[in-house]
């Protein structure tokens, strides 16, 4: 019963089927509700832009924490 408490490590290749599953679900939902989402394109693009910037900032911050020398090669 501790299925949700177990910790596992996954490689990027193992996430490909999950990503394909989620992407196909998004496409199916998008085709079914095209006229509904048509009204909210601008809001969705703004949300997409904000989340892209947010993810890039998080990624850069994580890279700086892992490599405190700033990416410079020290010989």
FENSUL-V490611 format. One record per run of one state. SS is the DSSP state (helix for helix, strand for strand, loop for the rest). FROM is the first residue (numbers start at 1). TO is the last residue. If there is no record, write none. Layout:
SS_FROM_TO ; SS_FROM_TO
This chain:
loop_1_11 ; helix_12_32 ; loop_33_33 ; helix_34_38 ; loop_39_40 ; helix_41_66 ; loop_67_75
